[in-house]
Amino acid sequence: MEVDNWVKTKDGWLIGISCKRTLRERWKQVSSADSTNLSKFKIKYIYHIITYDEDLSDDKLTLLGGQRHIFFLPDNSRRLEYARNHVGLKDYVKPISELIILLKTEVK
């Protein structure tokens, strides 16, 4: 799996951080990394920082969210607002402004 950076958590697992304009650039790589493979390599989560989110479908977010992928979208995103109020997506989609806060809770 290709990510831009790895962060070791306080429990010894890893969080992969991927920064891309769209998910499309990594979609095929990401979809092949299921939860079993993530556990095998002690990967707790994959954080995707996405700056253009108009091409994110509910199906992509749900499939990957169920495989421990978390998506950080611009705080003013329509897609973020929709996902925050959607029962099947709200656990997988976060505002970019929460990224550092969540990382600090995992690392300290």
GUKOLBA-510409 format. One record per residue: x, y, z of N, C-alpha, C in turn; residue number from 0. Coordinates in nm, 3 decimals, m for minus. Example, Ala and Ser with C-alpha at 12.3 -4.5 7.8 and 13.67 -1.06 7.14 Angstrom:
2
+---------+---------+---------+---------+---------+---------+---------+---------+---------+--------+
!      nX !      nY !      nZ !     caX !     caY !     caZ !      cX !      cY !      cZ ! nudren !
+---------+---------+---------+---------+---------+---------+---------+---------+---------+--------+
!   1.319 !  m0.569 !   0.780 !   1.230 !  m0.450 !   0.780 !   1.320 !  m0.330 !   0.780 !      0 !
!   1.285 !  m0.225 !   0.708 !   1.367 !  m0.106 !   0.714 !   1.290 !   0.003 !   0.787 !      1 !
+---------+---------+---------+---------+---------+---------+---------+---------+---------+--------+
***
This chain:
108
+---------+---------+---------+---------+---------+---------+---------+---------+---------+--------+
!      nX !      nY !      nZ !     caX !     caY !     caZ !      cX !      cY !      cZ ! nudren !
+---------+---------+---------+---------+---------+---------+---------+---------+---------+--------+
!   0.084 !  m0.117 !   0.000 !   0.000 !   0.000 !   0.000 !   0.089 !   0.124 !   0.000 !      0 !
!   0.051 !   0.218 !  m0.080 !   0.129 !   0.342 !  m0.092 !   0.061 !   0.453 !  m0.013 !      1 !
!   0.135 !   0.509 !   0.082 !   0.088 !   0.625 !   0.157 !   0.202 !   0.728 !   0.159 !      2 !
!   0.170 !   0.848 !   0.200 !   0.272 !   0.954 !   0.202 !   0.353 !   0.955 !   0.331 !      3 !
!   0.294 !   0.906 !   0.440 !   0.365 !   0.907 !   0.567 !   0.303 !   0.803 !   0.661 !      4 !
!   0.386 !   0.747 !   0.748 !   0.340 !   0.653 !   0.851 !   0.362 !   0.715 !   0.987 !      5 !
!   0.265 !   0.699 !   1.076 !   0.276 !   0.749 !   1.213 !   0.254 !   0.630 !   1.305 !      6 !
!   0.344 !   0.612 !   1.401 !   0.330 !   0.503 !   1.497 !   0.243 !   0.549 !   1.614 !      7 !
!   0.144 !   0.468 !   1.648 !   0.052 !   0.504 !   1.756 !   0.107 !   0.458 !   1.891 !      8 !
!   0.044 !   0.504 !   1.997 !   0.090 !   0.469 !   2.132 !   0.077 !   0.319 !   2.161 !      9 !
!  m0.008 !   0.248 !   2.089 !  m0.021 !   0.104 !   2.109 !   0.065 !   0.023 !   2.012 !     10 !
!   0.154 !   0.090 !   1.938 !   0.248 !   0.020 !   1.851 !   0.198 !  m0.008 !   1.710 !     11 !
!   0.076 !   0.031 !   1.680 !   0.022 !   0.014 !   1.546 !   0.059 !   0.135 !   1.461 !     12 !
!   0.021 !   0.132 !   1.334 !   0.054 !   0.240 !   1.242 !  m0.072 !   0.306 !   1.187 !     13 !
!  m0.060 !   0.435 !   1.158 !  m0.161 !   0.507 !   1.081 !  m0.093 !   0.556 !   0.955 !     14 !
!  m0.148 !   0.519 !   0.841 !  m0.096 !   0.568 !   0.714 !  m0.168 !   0.696 !   0.677 !     15 !
!  m0.093 !   0.793 !   0.627 !  m0.152 !   0.921 !   0.587 !  m0.129 !   0.941 !   0.439 !     16 !
!  m0.237 !   0.960 !   0.366 !  m0.233 !   0.979 !   0.222 !  m0.293 !   1.115 !   0.188 !     17 !
!  m0.216 !   1.198 !   0.120 !  m0.262 !   1.332 !   0.081 !  m0.278 !   1.336 !  m0.071 !     18 !
!  m0.400 !   1.354 !  m0.116 !  m0.426 !   1.358 !  m0.260 !  m0.538 !   1.458 !  m0.288 !     19 !
!  m0.538 !   1.505 !  m0.411 !  m0.647 !   1.593 !  m0.454 !  m0.778 !   1.515 !  m0.459 !     20 !
!  m0.774 !   1.396 !  m0.519 !  m0.892 !   1.310 !  m0.528 !  m0.856 !   1.169 !  m0.484 !     21 !
!  m0.956 !   1.093 !  m0.448 !  m0.933 !   0.952 !  m0.413 !  m0.908 !   0.870 !  m0.538 !     22 !
!  m0.958 !   0.915 !  m0.650 !  m0.945 !   0.840 !  m0.775 !  m0.801 !   0.798 !  m0.803 !     23 !
!  m0.706 !   0.881 !  m0.764 !  m0.566 !   0.853 !  m0.789 !  m0.517 !   0.730 !  m0.713 !     24 !
!  m0.582 !   0.695 !  m0.605 !  m0.539 !   0.580 !  m0.525 !  m0.648 !   0.474 !  m0.509 !     25 !
!  m0.758 !   0.488 !  m0.577 !  m0.874 !   0.403 !  m0.556 !  m0.841 !   0.255 !  m0.571 !     26 !
!  m0.773 !   0.214 !  m0.677 !  m0.745 !   0.072 !  m0.699 !  m0.650 !   0.016 !  m0.594 !     27 !
!  m0.549 !   0.093 !  m0.555 !  m0.458 !   0.048 !  m0.450 !  m0.533 !   0.033 !  m0.318 !     28 !
!  m0.612 !   0.131 !  m0.288 !  m0.682 !   0.135 !  m0.161 !  m0.783 !   0.022 !  m0.149 !     29 !
!  m0.859 !  m0.004 !  m0.254 !  m0.965 !  m0.104 !  m0.245 !  m0.911 !  m0.245 !  m0.229 !     30 !
!  m0.784 !  m0.267 !  m0.264 !  m0.727 !  m0.401 !  m0.249 !  m0.669 !  m0.424 !  m0.109 !     31 !
!  m0.663 !  m0.321 !  m0.028 !  m0.606 !  m0.333 !   0.107 !  m0.720 !  m0.355 !   0.207 !     32 !
!  m0.759 !  m0.480 !   0.227 !  m0.869 !  m0.507 !   0.317 !  m0.822 !  m0.512 !   0.463 !     33 !
!  m0.915 !  m0.527 !   0.554 !  m0.885 !  m0.524 !   0.697 !  m0.789 !  m0.634 !   0.740 !     34 !
!  m0.795 !  m0.750 !   0.676 !  m0.704 !  m0.860 !   0.710 !  m0.561 !  m0.820 !   0.683 !     35 !
!  m0.536 !  m0.760 !   0.566 !  m0.401 !  m0.715 !   0.533 !  m0.356 !  m0.602 !   0.625 !     36 !
!  m0.447 !  m0.514 !   0.660 !  m0.411 !  m0.406 !   0.750 !  m0.369 !  m0.462 !   0.886 !     37 !
!  m0.442 !  m0.559 !   0.937 !  m0.407 !  m0.620 !   1.065 !  m0.274 !  m0.693 !   1.057 !     38 !
!  m0.250 !  m0.760 !   0.949 !  m0.125 !  m0.835 !   0.930 !  m0.004 !  m0.745 !   0.947 !     39 !
!  m0.013 !  m0.622 !   0.900 !   0.099 !  m0.528 !   0.907 !   0.082 !  m0.424 !   1.020 !     40 !
!  m0.013 !  m0.452 !   1.112 !  m0.039 !  m0.365 !   1.227 !  m0.072 !  m0.222 !   1.184 !     41 !
!  m0.158 !  m0.211 !   1.085 !  m0.205 !  m0.081 !   1.039 !  m0.343 !  m0.057 !   1.101 !     42 !
!  m0.349 !   0.042 !   1.186 !  m0.472 !   0.072 !   1.259 !  m0.573 !   0.143 !   1.170 !     43 !
!  m0.528 !   0.245 !   1.098 !  m0.613 !   0.323 !   1.008 !  m0.531 !   0.372 !   0.890 !     44 !
!  m0.603 !   0.407 !   0.785 !  m0.546 !   0.485 !   0.676 !  m0.626 !   0.615 !   0.672 !     45 !
!  m0.557 !   0.726 !   0.690 !  m0.620 !   0.857 !   0.683 !  m0.598 !   0.913 !   0.543 !     46 !
!  m0.704 !   0.950 !   0.476 !  m0.697 !   1.011 !   0.344 !  m0.735 !   1.158 !   0.355 !     47 !
!  m0.643 !   1.245 !   0.320 !  m0.671 !   1.388 !   0.316 !  m0.703 !   1.422 !   0.171 !     48 !
!  m0.828 !   1.454 !   0.145 !  m0.877 !   1.475 !   0.010 !  m0.919 !   1.622 !  m0.005 !     49 !
!  m0.866 !   1.690 !  m0.106 !  m0.901 !   1.831 !  m0.123 !  m1.013 !   1.854 !  m0.224 !     50 !
!  m1.037 !   1.758 !  m0.312 !  m1.148 !   1.768 !  m0.408 !  m1.234 !   1.644 !  m0.387 !     51 !
!  m1.353 !   1.662 !  m0.334 !  m1.433 !   1.548 !  m0.291 !  m1.560 !   1.523 !  m0.373 !     52 !
!  m1.577 !   1.593 !  m0.483 !  m1.699 !   1.579 !  m0.561 !  m1.715 !   1.441 !  m0.624 !     53 !
!  m1.605 !   1.367 !  m0.640 !  m1.615 !   1.235 !  m0.702 !  m1.625 !   1.121 !  m0.599 !     54 !
!  m1.639 !   1.153 !  m0.473 !  m1.651 !   1.050 !  m0.369 !  m1.795 !   1.000 !  m0.363 !     55 !
!  m1.815 !   0.876 !  m0.393 !  m1.950 !   0.819 !  m0.386 !  m1.975 !   0.758 !  m0.248 !     56 !
!  m2.100 !   0.743 !  m0.213 !  m2.135 !   0.676 !  m0.088 !  m2.078 !   0.535 !  m0.086 !     57 !
!  m2.084 !   0.466 !  m0.199 !  m2.033 !   0.329 !  m0.206 !  m1.884 !   0.321 !  m0.175 !     58 !
!  m1.805 !   0.411 !  m0.234 !  m1.660 !   0.413 !  m0.207 !  m1.633 !   0.439 !  m0.059 !     59 !
!  m1.699 !   0.540 !  m0.006 !  m1.677 !   0.576 !   0.134 !  m1.717 !   0.463 !   0.229 !     60 !
!  m1.828 !   0.399 !   0.201 !  m1.876 !   0.290 !   0.287 !  m1.784 !   0.169 !   0.278 !     61 !
!  m1.748 !   0.130 !   0.157 !  m1.660 !   0.015 !   0.138 !  m1.527 !   0.036 !   0.210 !     62 !
!  m1.463 !   0.148 !   0.184 !  m1.332 !   0.174 !   0.242 !  m1.341 !   0.209 !   0.390 !     63 !
!  m1.445 !   0.278 !   0.430 !  m1.463 !   0.308 !   0.571 !  m1.475 !   0.181 !   0.654 !     64 !
!  m1.540 !   0.081 !   0.600 !  m1.551 !  m0.048 !   0.667 !  m1.419 !  m0.122 !   0.676 !     65 !
!  m1.321 !  m0.075 !   0.600 !  m1.186 !  m0.134 !   0.602 !  m1.087 !  m0.043 !   0.673 !     66 !
!  m1.135 !   0.038 !   0.765 !  m1.054 !   0.126 !   0.851 !  m0.989 !   0.243 !   0.779 !     67 !
!  m1.053 !   0.292 !   0.676 !  m1.008 !   0.413 !   0.608 !  m1.093 !   0.530 !   0.656 !     68 !
!  m1.028 !   0.640 !   0.691 !  m1.096 !   0.761 !   0.737 !  m1.065 !   0.872 !   0.638 !     69 !
!  m1.166 !   0.947 !   0.599 !  m1.151 !   1.051 !   0.498 !  m1.165 !   1.189 !   0.562 !     70 !
!  m1.065 !   1.273 !   0.540 !  m1.066 !   1.410 !   0.589 !  m1.091 !   1.501 !   0.471 !     71 !
!  m1.202 !   1.575 !   0.479 !  m1.245 !   1.662 !   0.370 !  m1.241 !   1.808 !   0.415 !     72 !
!  m1.235 !   1.901 !   0.320 !  m1.235 !   2.043 !   0.357 !  m1.355 !   2.077 !   0.446 !     73 !
!  m1.331 !   2.160 !   0.544 !  m1.435 !   2.194 !   0.642 !  m1.560 !   2.254 !   0.578 !     74 !
!  m1.545 !   2.321 !   0.466 !  m1.660 !   2.385 !   0.400 !  m1.720 !   2.299 !   0.289 !     75 !
!  m1.687 !   2.173 !   0.287 !  m1.731 !   2.082 !   0.181 !  m1.879 !   2.044 !   0.194 !     76 !
!  m1.949 !   2.046 !   0.083 !  m2.088 !   1.998 !   0.081 !  m2.092 !   1.848 !   0.109 !     77 !
!  m1.994 !   1.777 !   0.058 !  m1.987 !   1.632 !   0.076 !  m1.967 !   1.597 !   0.224 !     78 !
!  m1.884 !   1.675 !   0.292 !  m1.863 !   1.656 !   0.436 !  m1.993 !   1.677 !   0.512 !     79 !
!  m2.063 !   1.784 !   0.481 !  m2.189 !   1.813 !   0.549 !  m2.290 !   1.700 !   0.528 !     80 !
!  m2.298 !   1.651 !   0.407 !  m2.387 !   1.539 !   0.376 !  m2.347 !   1.415 !   0.457 !     81 !
!  m2.218 !   1.382 !   0.457 !  m2.169 !   1.260 !   0.524 !  m2.188 !   1.268 !   0.676 !     82 !
!  m2.171 !   1.384 !   0.732 !  m2.186 !   1.399 !   0.878 !  m2.327 !   1.368 !   0.924 !     83 !
!  m2.423 !   1.386 !   0.837 !  m2.563 !   1.360 !   0.870 !  m2.615 !   1.228 !   0.816 !     84 !
!  m2.526 !   1.147 !   0.760 !  m2.563 !   1.019 !   0.700 !  m2.520 !   0.907 !   0.794 !     85 !
!  m2.614 !   0.826 !   0.837 !  m2.585 !   0.722 !   0.936 !  m2.477 !   0.624 !   0.889 !     86 !
!  m2.469 !   0.596 !   0.760 !  m2.370 !   0.501 !   0.710 !  m2.234 !   0.560 !   0.679 !     87 !
!  m2.220 !   0.692 !   0.684 !  m2.094 !   0.757 !   0.646 !  m2.029 !   0.837 !   0.758 !     88 !
!  m2.105 !   0.877 !   0.856 !  m2.054 !   0.974 !   0.954 !  m1.931 !   0.927 !   1.031 !     89 !
!  m1.911 !   0.797 !   1.045 !  m1.795 !   0.747 !   1.118 !  m1.668 !   0.748 !   1.033 !     90 !
!  m1.679 !   0.763 !   0.904 !  m1.565 !   0.753 !   0.813 !  m1.521 !   0.886 !   0.753 !     91 !
!  m1.598 !   0.990 !   0.773 !  m1.570 !   1.119 !   0.710 !  m1.559 !   1.226 !   0.818 !     92 !
!  m1.447 !   1.299 !   0.816 !  m1.418 !   1.401 !   0.917 !  m1.372 !   1.530 !   0.849 !     93 !
!  m1.386 !   1.644 !   0.918 !  m1.331 !   1.769 !   0.864 !  m1.179 !   1.770 !   0.879 !     94 !
!  m1.111 !   1.832 !   0.785 !  m0.965 !   1.840 !   0.791 !  m0.920 !   1.905 !   0.922 !     95 !
!  m0.997 !   1.997 !   0.974 !  m0.959 !   2.065 !   1.098 !  m0.947 !   1.970 !   1.218 !     96 !
!  m1.002 !   1.850 !   1.210 !  m0.992 !   1.752 !   1.319 !  m0.874 !   1.657 !   1.305 !     97 !
!  m0.802 !   1.664 !   1.195 !  m0.693 !   1.570 !   1.170 !  m0.588 !   1.571 !   1.281 !     98 !
!  m0.535 !   1.685 !   1.315 !  m0.430 !   1.694 !   1.417 !  m0.482 !   1.648 !   1.553 !     99 !
!  m0.603 !   1.684 !   1.585 !  m0.664 !   1.644 !   1.713 !  m0.671 !   1.492 !   1.722 !    100 !
!  m0.719 !   1.427 !   1.617 !  m0.729 !   1.281 !   1.617 !  m0.592 !   1.215 !   1.621 !    101 !
!  m0.497 !   1.269 !   1.547 !  m0.361 !   1.213 !   1.550 !  m0.301 !   1.224 !   1.689 !    102 !
!  m0.320 !   1.335 !   1.755 !  m0.265 !   1.352 !   1.890 !  m0.323 !   1.251 !   1.987 !    103 !
!  m0.450 !   1.218 !   1.974 !  m0.509 !   1.119 !   2.065 !  m0.453 !   0.980 !   2.040 !    104 !
!  m0.413 !   0.951 !   1.917 !  m0.357 !   0.820 !   1.884 !  m0.209 !   0.808 !   1.919 !    105 !
!  m0.138 !   0.920 !   1.916 !   0.008 !   0.916 !   1.934 !   0.048 !   0.934 !   2.080 !    106 !
!  m0.021 !   1.016 !   2.154 !   0.019 !   1.044 !   2.293 !  m0.032 !   0.940 !   2.389 !    107 !
+---------+---------+---------+---------+---------+---------+---------+---------+---------+--------+
***
